[in-house]
Amino acid sequence: MTGAPQAPGRRVDARPRAAMTEVELIWIEKRLEHWLRFGRIAGERILTRRTRVVSFRPGAVFAFIRWSSNDYGTVHSRIDILRAVGPGEPCSTAPFVRPGGEIYLSLQGWPKVSAVLAAIDAIEVVGVDPCDVAPDHWRHLHNRLIAGVAARPYTAERHAAWLKRKALGQ
C-alpha cells in the first residue's frame, strides 16, 4: 500500500483532476453559504476550515445552491442543476464551477429556489434519486417556475419512461 492514509469510507478517484468538474463550496455561517443539494461526489479537497472543493466525474448531475446575506437579510440566492462535462465538451460557465457544465436548471430568488428544493424533496419521496432524473424534467421545472405556472410532478411512471428512452440511446 502506497500513498497517504485515507479516511475510512472515503474513496479517491484516480483520474486526473483536469478530467473532472470541480465545485467550490464555502460556508461562512449566516453570511455566505454554497452547498450541494444532491450529486455523486467523486473527490474532495479541503482548502480551509470554510472552503472545500468537490469533484464530479463527467456525466454526473448535481444541484449547487449559493446563498448570501448582509446585516439586513438575504442578498442573493440561486440554484443550478448541472451535468458535469468531460474534457473538450462544450459547456456553460457557472460561478464557482470549473470548467462549467451543461445547465439543466438555473433560478434566482429564494421563492424559486425553495420551490426547486420542494420539487427535489417530492422526487425523493417517489423513491427516485434526483441524480437520475430525466434532464427534460429539470428544464420543464425551470421553464414553469420562470413562467409562474405549476410544474408537472416527476412520477415513478415518468422515470420508468425516461429509463426506457435512455436505454434506446435517445
N, C-alpha and C positions, 0 to 999 in steps of 0.2 A: 504494500500500500504506500503510495507516494502522495505528496502534496499536503496542504494544511488540513487539520481535522475539521470536519463539518458537524454542524449541529444535528442531533438526531432528527430524522424525518425530513430534512431539507436536502433536496436534490439540486445539483448544479448542472446546467446544460453545457455540454462540451463544445457546442458550436461557437464560432467567433461572435463577439458582440455586434459586429457590423451586420450580421445576418438577422439581427433581432430588432424589434421595435421597443424603444425604451420610453418609460413614462416617469417623470419626476414627481414624487409625492412629497408634499410639505404639510406639516402640522404645527401651527402656532395657535394654540388654544384661543378660540373666540376672536381671532384676527384673520388668519389665512389658513384655509384647510383644503387640501387636494387629496381625494381618496378615490378608491375603486369601489363600485357597487358590485360588479362581477367581473370575472375574467380568470383564465387559467395562466397563472404566473409561471414562467419558465426559469427565471433567475431573479436575484435581488442583491443590491449593493447598498449598504448603509453608509451615507456620506457624513451625516452629523446626527445629533440627537433628534433633530426635527426634519431631516431630509433623507429620503432614500430613493433609489432608482430601481424600478422593477422592469423586467424584460418579458416580451411576448414573442413566441415563435410566429413565423409568417402564417397567416390564415386565422390566427386567434382573434376572437371577438371580445371586447371589453367595454365597460362603461366607466368613464372618467368624469368625476364631479369636481368642480372648482367653486369655492365659496370664499368671500372676503367681506370684512366689515370694518367699520371705524367706531368712534365713540357714539355715533348716532344710530347705528344699526347696520343692516346688510347693505353692502355697496354693490356686490356682484355675485351672481350665482349662475352656473352653467353646467349642463350635462352634455357629453358627447358619447355616442356609441360608435366605436370604430372597429375596423378589421385591420390587424397588423399586416403590413405588406412585406414582401420579400425583396431582396436586392434587385435594383433595376426596375422594379414595378412602379408604375405611376401612382402618385398619392397626393392627397391634400395635406397642407400643413395644419397643425393644431398646436396651440401653446403648450409647452412642457411635454410634447410628444415628439420623439426623434426617431426616424426622419419624418414621420407623419403617418397617415393611414387612409383607408377608404372610409369616408364618413357615411354612416347609415342614418344617424340622427344627431342634430346639434340644436339645442334650445337654450335660451337665456331667460332669466327671471324666475324667482322662486315658485310662483304658482305652476308654471310649466314644468320646472324641474321636479316638483313634488308629484305632479300628475304622471310623469315618466316613472318615478320611483314606485308609485302605486301600481302602475301597469306591470312593472317588473315583479312586484310582490304577487300580483294576480297570476302571472305566468308561473311563478314558483309554486303557487297553490295548486295549479293544474298538474304539477309534477314534472315540468319541463325545465331543464337548465337554461337560463337566459343566453348562455354562450352558444346554444344550439338552435336558437330561434331563427326563422327564415328572415333574411335581410329585408325582404319586401315588407315584413311586418313593421320593422323599425322605421322604414321610410314612410309607410302608411301612418304610423303613430306621429311621426314628425309633422307630416302634412296636415293631419287632422287637428293637432294641437295648435299649429300656426293659424289655421282657419277658424279655430274656436268651435270645432264640431267634435262630437263624441266619436271615439275610435272604436272599431270592431275589436272585441276581445280575442286574444290568442288562445284557441282551444286545443284540446288534445287531437281533435279531428284535423284542424288546420296543420298542426305539427306533423301528423302522420302523412298528410298530403305533401307537405314540404319534403319530408324524408324520402318519399317515393319519387318526387320530381328530381331531387338531388341525386338519387341512385341512378336515374336515367341520364345524368350528366347535363341537365338543363340549367 
